[in-house]
Amino acid sequence: MLNFAIETARDAGRLLLEKYGRELHVSKKGDINLVTEADLASEALIIERIKSRFPKHAILAEESGEAVIDGHSELKWIIDPLDGTTNFAHGYPCFCVTIALENNGEVVVGVTYDPTRDEMFSAERGRGASLNNKPVRVSRCEGLSEALLVTGFPYDIKRREDFARHLTQFLLQSRGVRRDGSAAIDMAYVACGRFDGFWEEGLNPWDMAAGVLLIEEAGGQVSGYDGSQLSIYSPPILASNGLIHRQMSAILQ
């Protein structure tokens, strides 16, 4: 299953690179939420591969919504064919393909592929996390004051009353905060130690599924803002190296 996910993500990533930097048809799913022909082409490729190889598996995809091929299947593929669509549409090279496999409600396989850097983050439940086939671990940062954090801005930010307060506190109490526009890449970077912590509201299962597994398998921690058990279907999410988790949670509550 993992090798299938890796191969499929690579092929979808190549397709994105072929379209990257070219004039694209762009439409809106909301006031600022975009979808391009690249999203749709990448998703079509991934879904076709899954249907061909695993015709009875269920599929949850960003652009298609939930397309259940077999309603009784305990196995569900959760895919985001282009995470970072706005970046992609503007020519900003921070976007990826992310694919996860859920077995009876538990994510057991996850991959996030950044085609611009040819970086493949992958994980399988109980077998650790890797970057281009080399094992990765979360950082060893123990204090929030020394941490480099990352977040995303929700599309409905005007209705998120606590967002500005959280961002301000993290800016004041950490070494720095970044915002790159791809939650899947942000979480992969926590898994490999580039970032020490991540928080975000308003995400969808396809944004988080692979990243949650990557972080857990790399020795990190994921939860709700209050430290409660996370469901990828119920954001917001707090993710960290585990060592600064309580410090971050204290700000988010």
ABEGO torsion letter per residue (X at the ends): XAAAAAAAAAAAAAAAAAABGBBBBBBBABAABBBBAAAAAAAAAAAAAAAAABAABBBBBAAAEBBBABAABABBBBBBABBGAAAAAAGBBBBBBBBBBBBGGBBABBBBBBAAAGBBBBBBBGAEBBBGGBBBBBBABABAAABBBBBBBBAAAAABAAAAAAAAAAAAABAEBBBAGBAAAAAAAAAAGABABBBBBGBBAAAAAAAAAAAAAAGBBBBBAAGBBBBAABOBBBBBAGAAAAAAAAAAX
